[in-house]
């Protein structure tokens, strides 16, 4: 049974000082409780590989507010084995023997040669079978998300979701105002710098392959056209890439922008009139328009129109019915401003103000 050591004690004491149970840590980090207990007990034999140990230590340390690099260095320090051989035995002087059995040396040399030859053969055969196995595994699991086991994940708005994701899983992301999409990771390349990774996003029946590097952030609306006008922006950050898993951070942000569609007004001149206007602070000198003329005015955020004869202009704003600007012979000022819709800040509405000179 594993004994609680210095590193495990640090993890456990920090967790308990912050008031977290092992189950609460598991819910936040998505690390199975038995692996959290193993990290605190320094029982590393139950982990599938070194990659899992380092990845889980990093995730656990970041959650506890500890320095992940320092924790990993402490773990690697534990791997140094101290010899149990007594010093006296190590420093014992042996007397040399001058009798040499050449026949014995010859037989040993032959045996060593045979063992080495067989070992090399086993090594190359093992690599061959391993490559074939990996190729088959990648063909049936890595490239086809649909055949993998589905793991549901709920993503909350404006709450970063950090998790160590396995290459054998198909992660079903539930995102407010977006719905569900699936994410798979495959083909990690960790031998070169920067490390690279292939992702596949499945959304509304379409597949979107993505090639990315470690410490890179992907904005899905730049890749998936259906998300371009979505009120939510989804960002995926690649924190670390390992052989069989990768650490990803997913953030769903509420977009806080007003549409860039300009204010457009169509003026239909029904009687001769004088007209001048100001678009986004830029003024245009007055002109005289004749009956039957058409004038289209635009502005990004504000449009002010001054009409000499209110009854001489019929104006069309968006999909609204056309209106006469004002009474005959009266000077009318129409002010149009684009403001965020209080019911939905990702949309806009036109604030319209009509003033008639006395």
Residue, then its C-alpha position, 0 to 999 in steps of 0.5 A: x500500500x502506498x505511503x503518504x509522502x511529501x508531494x502527496x501530503x502537499x496536495x492533500x493538505x492544500x485541498x483540505x485547507x481550501x475545503x474541497x472533498x475529493x469528489x468536489x475536486x473530481x467534478x471541477x477537474x474531471x479527474x476520476x476520484x481514484x486517480x486523485x486519491x492515488x496522487x495524494x498517496x503517491x501510488x503511481x502504479x495504477x496510472x496507465x502511463x507517465x503521460x497521465x501522471x504528469x497531465x493529472x498532476x498539472x491539472x490538479x496543481x492548477x486547480x489548487x493554485x499551486x505551481x504546476x511546474x514545481x509539482x511536476x519537478x517534485x514528482x520527477x525527483x521521487x523517481x530517483x532510486x536510492x541503492x540499498x547496497x551497503x557501502x561496505x559491499x560497494x567498496x569491498x576490494x576483490x582479489x584478481x584471479x589470474x587463471x583464465x578459462x578461454x573455453x568458458x569465455x568463448x561459450x559466453x561470447x557465443x551466448x551473448x551474441x545469440x541473445x543480442x541477435x534474438x533481442x534485436x529481432x524481437x525489438x524490430x518485430x515488436x515495433x512492426x506489430x506496434x505500428x500496425x496496431x497503432x495504424x489500425x487503432x487510428x483508422x478505427x478510432x482516431x479519424x472517425x468521431x462517430x464510432x467513439x464513446x460519447x461523453x457529454x459536457x455542459x459548457x456555461x456562458x463566460x465560465x472557462x472549462x478546462x479539462x484533460x481530454x482523451x483521444x478515444x472520446x467523442x465529447x458532446x458539448x452542450x452550449x447555451x444558445x448554440x445547442x450541441x456540437x461534438x469535439x474529437x482530438x486526434x493525431x498528437x505530434x509531440x516530437x517537434x516544437x511547437x507540438x501540434x494536434x488535429x481536432x474535428x468539430x461536428x456541428x449540424x451534420x457537418x465535419x470541420x477538421x482543424x489543425x492547431x498547435x500548443x498554446x493556440x486559441x481557435x475561434x469557431x465562428x471563424x471556421x464554422x459559417x453557421x456561427x458567424x451571426x451567433x450571439x455566442x462566441x466559442x473559443x478553444x485554447x490548446x494548453x498542453x498536448x500529450x501522447x494519448x490526451x490533451x488539455x483544452x480550455x473551452x470558453x463560450x462568451x456572450x457577444x457584446x457588439x452592436x450590428x454594423x449594418x448602417x442606418x439607411x433612409x430613402x427620401x422620395x421628393x414629392x414637392x420641391x424642397x431644400x435639403x441638408x444633412x449630417x452623417x456621423x458628424x460630417x456635414x453636407x451642404x444644402x441642395x435644392x431637390x425637385x419633385x420626382x427626385x430620389x435621395x438615399x442617405x446612410x450613416x453608421x451611428x447617427x444621421x441628422x436630416x434638415x428639410x425645408x418643406x416638410x410636406x415635400x419629402x416622403x421618407x422610408x426607414x427600413x421595413x417601416x411604411x413611408x411617412x411624410x416628413x412634416x407639415x407644408x412649408x415648415x422646416x423639419x429636422x429628423x434625427x436617427x440614432x443607432x442604439x443597442x436593443x435593451x432586450x438583446x444587446x447583440x442587436x440594434x434599433x433606430x431611435x427616431x426623433x422628428x422636430x418641426x420648427x415653429 
